[in-house]
């Protein structure tokens, strides 16, 4: 069991980040903490894609001039491209989320979800 955990440590880290992110989104009342939880969840998904794309003994997807293309194991560049795109989208969503949180705080003076629900119910 210990050997399995040490050889697949990225998957252990993946599930820890995934669980921590989901817990922060569900259990936290603060909007900033919820946004941090969403970012942790995104990071776990990125780690999952990169871990699945890893090939033991694989090389960069560049075909050498001397060798034949079929002889060398190469890693697919597609997961890395998808993760890079997802990182850019995640940064943009985080920026929009922070901007909304700033506007909510300026309008209502709090970032607690339960207090916001009470204030909105009174309006």
Secondary structure by P-SEA (a helix, b strand, c coil): caaaaaaaaaaaaaaaaaaaaaaaacccccaaaaaaaaaaaaaaaaaaaaaaaccccccccccccccccccbbbbbaaaaaaaaaaaaaaaaaaaaaaaaaaaaaaacccccaaaaaaaaaac
